[in-house]
Amino acid sequence: MAKVKLTKTELKAQKEALARFQRFLPMLQLKKQQLQMEIAGIKAKAEEAVAQRDKVLADVSSWIGLFSTDSVELPVVFDGIIEKTGNIAGVTIPLYVGIKTHRPEIDLFSTPAWIDEAAEIVANLMEFNVQVEIYSKQLELISEELRTTSQRVNLFEKVKIPECKENIRIIGIALGDEQTSAVARGKIAKGRGKNEAAMLAEDLPEAIVTEEEWV
């Protein structure tokens, strides 16, 4: 801890800093709690998306191999992600809106009857995968903000606020000692003044008598 100046000006500065840290700390703690809740919510959504994807895969596991055996091309082509941005506790995150896909032209006479159902299933699987990917990005961004916020909370709680309180205590003791010393010096000076006046008063009558006798 840096050496603190033992002055009234520094005492005022330390008290102002303490008040500022104590004012900001509850806001940081609230933000930390909010981020933790958001992370828990996103994890739950991601787990739900994974569970739904796994269920779809389990349901089609009996015939999904037909894509390779029948030399059938994938019935849906992925063209991109539709997303927008959101804000959580000051963190900009991507939000899932949908996906862009298209179905290639096919010869209805040369393709199996289940191709339409397969196209819908593949599109759903694509959506689940994209959702999981976006949830992963959200978690990464919010977790980083949580890490930074937690560091600031710890800094305020364990370093800045205790440091200011200790500085205020040290400065207060020093100023108190200084004031006590000043009072003591004043009393000593006042005592010396009284002693000198008393000594002068004792000598004064003798001087007057001597002068009268001389006259």
N, C-alpha and C positions, 0 to 999 in steps of 0.2 A: 504494500500500500504506500503510495507517494506521501511524503511528508506534507502535512497540512499547515497552513499559516494560522497562527494563534491570534487572530484579529477579529474584531466585530464584523468587519466586511466579509471575511471568510465564513463566519458563523451564519450570517444572513444568506450567503450563497449556498451553504450546505443545507440549511433549512428549506430553501426554495427547491433545491435538487431533490431532497427527500420527499417533499410534497408532490413534486412532478412524478417521481417514480411510483409513489403510492397511488397516485391518480391513474397512471397508465397500467399498472399491474392488473387490476381487476378486468380491464378491457382485454388484455393479453390472455388472461386465464379463461375468459369467456370465449375468445376466439379459438383457443386451444381445445376447449370442450366441443365447440361447434365443428371443428375440423375432425376431431375424433369420431363424432356422431356421423358425419358425412362419410368418412372412411368405412365405418361399420355398415352404413346403408349401401354404399357402392359394392362392397364385398358381397353383401347379401344378393344384390341384383346380378352380379357376375356369376355367383354360384347358381342362381336360378337359371340364367342363360345357359350355363354349361350343362346343368341337369336336363334342360329341355332338349339341347342338342344331342346329348347322350341318349335320351329316350327315343328321339327320332332315328338315330343311328341303330339303336337296338331293334326298333320296329322294322327297319328295312334291311337288316343284316342278312335275312334269308334270300333276298333277291338282288342286293346291290352289286353282287359280282357279275350280274348280267351285262353290265356296261363293258366289261372286258371280254366276256365270252361271245357276246353277240356283235362285237365291234360297233357298238352304238356310240356316237359322239355325245358329249355332255349336252343335255337339252337346254341348258341355260348358260349364258355367257355373262360374266361379271364385268361391269363397266366402271364402277367406282362407288364411292361412299357419299351419301348426302348427310351433312352434319352442320350444326351451327355452334356458336360459342355461348357459354354460360359463365356465371360468376358465383363462386362460393367463398365467402369470407375473404374477398379480395383476390381470389385465385381465378384466372381465366382458364376454363376447361372446355374440351370438345363435348358436344351433346349429340347423341345418335338421333337421326331423323329417318334414314332409310338407306337403301342401296339402289344403284342403277344397274339394271340387267336387260338383256334382250334375248329373245329366243331365235336362234338361226332358222332359216327356212329349211324345211325337211319334206321329204317325199312321204306323204301319209300312207302310201301303199307299201313302202319298203321299211317302215319303222314299226316296232311292236306296239301293241295297244296300250301298254302301260306307260308310254313315253310322257303323256300329259301329267300323270300322277307323279312320275319321277321328276319332271320339271319343277313342280310345286315343292316337292320335298327338297330338292337341291337348292332352290331359292331360299327356303326356310333355313337350311343349314348354313348358307352363306350369311344370312341375316344374323344368326346366332354367333357365328364366328366374328363378324364385324362388331357386334355388340360387346363381346368379350374383349376384343382388341381396344375398343374405346374406353370401356371400364378400366382396363389396365392402364391406359394413358391418364385417365382421371386419378386413379390411385397414385400413380407416380408423381403427378403434379401436386396433389393435395398432401401427400406424405412428405414431400420436400418442404412445403409450406409449414406443415406441422413440426417438422424437425427444427426449422428456423424459429418458429414461434416458441417452441419448448425451450430452446436455447436462451431466448430473450426472457422468458419467465424465470428460468433458473438464474440468469444473470441478475435480474432485478431482486429476486427473493433471497439469493444466497450471497450476492456480492454487493450490488449497488446500495440497497436499502440498509443492510447491516453496516456497510462502510460509512454511509452518511451518518447513521446513528452514533457510531463510534467516534467519528470526527466531531460531531456536535458535542458529545460527552467530553472529549479531550479539550476542545476549545472552551467549553463552559468551565471546566476545572481551571484551566489556565487563566481565563479572564476573572474567575472568582478569586484565585490566588493573587492576581495582580491588584484587584480591588481591595482585598484584605491588606496587602502590603501598602497600598496607597493610604488607606485609613490609618494603619499603624504609623506610617511616616508622618502623617498629618498630626497624630496625637503626640508623637515625639517632638515634632517641631513646635507644637503648641505648648508642650511641657517645658521645652527649653526657653520659650518666650516668657512664660510665667516665672521661671527661675531667675532669668535675667532681670525682669521687672522687680521681683522681690529683693534681689541683691541691690538694685539701684535705690529702692525705697529705704533699705536699711542704712545706706551710706548718706542719704540726703539730709536727715536731721542733724547728724554730726557736723556736716558741712555748714549748716545754717548757724548752729551754736558757735562754732569756731569763728564765724564771720561777725556775730554779735559781740563776742568777747573782744574781738579785734577792734571793733568800733568803740 
